[in-house]
């Protein structure tokens, strides 16, 4: 089964027990759902899901702002 934004959403929800749902368009950076330490973990998690390392030019903050953006950038 191919990885999707749902896998990333589940990972985020697991680390944020006060959060019950996360919409694909929610800005997870500006809303502070993901902090700077979690961001590094998120990058590593996405690499695990993809099975490949991300190139440094792939890692821009805008690529990680929303679940929808993560899917479009890393899982298509």
BALOBA-1460 file (C-alpha; in Angstrom, 3 decimals):
// residues 76
<rec num="1" residu="x" x="0.000" y="0.000" z="0.000"/>
<rec num="2" residu="x" x="1.372" y="3.418" z="-0.963"/>
<rec num="3" residu="x" x="1.853" y="6.056" z="1.712"/>
<rec num="4" residu="x" x="-0.519" y="9.030" z="1.738"/>
<rec num="5" residu="x" x="-1.225" y="12.145" z="3.752"/>
<rec num="6" residu="x" x="-3.409" y="9.953" z="5.989"/>
<rec num="7" residu="x" x="-0.263" y="8.255" z="7.317"/>
<rec num="8" residu="x" x="1.228" y="11.654" z="8.115"/>
<rec num="9" residu="x" x="-2.038" y="12.834" z="9.706"/>
<rec num="10" residu="x" x="-2.117" y="9.749" z="11.946"/>
<rec num="11" residu="x" x="1.513" y="10.367" z="12.950"/>
<rec num="12" residu="x" x="0.732" y="13.997" z="13.841"/>
<rec num="13" residu="x" x="-2.430" y="13.093" z="15.769"/>
<rec num="14" residu="x" x="-0.520" y="10.458" z="17.729"/>
<rec num="15" residu="x" x="1.948" y="13.118" z="18.886"/>
<rec num="16" residu="x" x="-0.731" y="15.702" z="19.667"/>
<rec num="17" residu="x" x="-3.288" y="13.981" z="21.932"/>
<rec num="18" residu="x" x="-5.311" y="17.199" z="22.371"/>
<rec num="19" residu="x" x="-5.928" y="17.282" z="18.628"/>
<rec num="20" residu="x" x="-8.839" y="15.106" z="17.501"/>
<rec num="21" residu="x" x="-8.780" y="15.752" z="13.761"/>
<rec num="22" residu="x" x="-6.627" y="17.448" z="11.170"/>
<rec num="23" residu="x" x="-7.911" y="18.709" z="7.847"/>
<rec num="24" residu="x" x="-5.732" y="18.367" z="4.709"/>
<rec num="25" residu="x" x="-5.610" y="22.169" z="4.253"/>
<rec num="26" residu="x" x="-4.682" y="23.091" z="7.845"/>
<rec num="27" residu="x" x="-1.343" y="24.900" z="8.070"/>
<rec num="28" residu="x" x="0.490" y="22.696" z="10.560"/>
<rec num="29" residu="x" x="3.421" y="25.137" z="10.824"/>
<rec num="30" residu="x" x="1.584" y="28.425" z="11.474"/>
<rec num="31" residu="x" x="-0.911" y="26.720" z="13.771"/>
<rec num="32" residu="x" x="2.047" y="25.313" z="15.752"/>
<rec num="33" residu="x" x="0.755" y="21.770" z="15.498"/>
<rec num="34" residu="x" x="4.314" y="20.851" z="14.503"/>
<rec num="35" residu="x" x="7.110" y="22.575" z="16.409"/>
<rec num="36" residu="x" x="10.741" y="22.826" z="15.336"/>
<rec num="37" residu="x" x="11.771" y="19.549" z="16.986"/>
<rec num="38" residu="x" x="8.797" y="17.670" z="15.582"/>
<rec num="39" residu="x" x="9.575" y="19.091" z="12.157"/>
<rec num="40" residu="x" x="12.834" y="17.157" z="12.041"/>
<rec num="41" residu="x" x="10.989" y="14.006" z="13.121"/>
<rec num="42" residu="x" x="8.369" y="14.662" z="10.449"/>
<rec num="43" residu="x" x="11.015" y="14.890" z="7.730"/>
<rec num="44" residu="x" x="12.504" y="11.581" z="8.895"/>
<rec num="45" residu="x" x="9.054" y="9.973" z="9.034"/>
<rec num="46" residu="x" x="8.277" y="11.073" z="5.479"/>
<rec num="47" residu="x" x="11.616" y="9.649" z="4.354"/>
<rec num="48" residu="x" x="10.684" y="6.336" z="5.997"/>
<rec num="49" residu="x" x="7.285" y="6.321" z="4.278"/>
<rec num="50" residu="x" x="8.864" y="7.084" z="0.905"/>
<rec num="51" residu="x" x="11.716" y="4.665" z="1.387"/>
<rec num="52" residu="x" x="14.179" y="7.284" z="0.164"/>
<rec num="53" residu="x" x="16.002" y="10.260" z="1.590"/>
<rec num="54" residu="x" x="14.764" y="13.717" z="0.703"/>
<rec num="55" residu="x" x="17.078" y="15.891" z="-1.331"/>
<rec num="56" residu="x" x="17.968" y="19.158" z="0.371"/>
<rec num="57" residu="x" x="16.205" y="21.135" z="-2.385"/>
<rec num="58" residu="x" x="12.996" y="19.145" z="-1.599"/>
<rec num="59" residu="x" x="12.966" y="20.352" z="1.990"/>
<rec num="60" residu="x" x="11.370" y="23.779" z="1.906"/>
<rec num="61" residu="x" x="9.027" y="24.850" z="4.660"/>
<rec num="62" residu="x" x="6.201" y="25.449" z="2.188"/>
<rec num="63" residu="x" x="6.335" y="21.794" z="1.115"/>
<rec num="64" residu="x" x="5.371" y="20.801" z="4.669"/>
<rec num="65" residu="x" x="2.696" y="23.383" z="5.517"/>
<rec num="66" residu="x" x="-0.341" y="21.206" z="4.889"/>
<rec num="67" residu="x" x="-1.101" y="17.511" z="4.575"/>
<rec num="68" residu="x" x="-2.299" y="18.195" z="1.059"/>
<rec num="69" residu="x" x="1.006" y="19.874" z="0.214"/>
<rec num="70" residu="x" x="2.972" y="17.009" z="1.740"/>
<rec num="71" residu="x" x="1.085" y="14.516" z="-0.395"/>
<rec num="72" residu="x" x="1.538" y="16.547" z="-3.583"/>
<rec num="73" residu="x" x="5.238" y="17.107" z="-2.946"/>
<rec num="74" residu="x" x="6.367" y="13.759" z="-1.566"/>
<rec num="75" residu="x" x="3.831" y="11.036" z="-2.373"/>
<rec num="76" residu="x" x="2.936" y="11.504" z="-6.028"/>
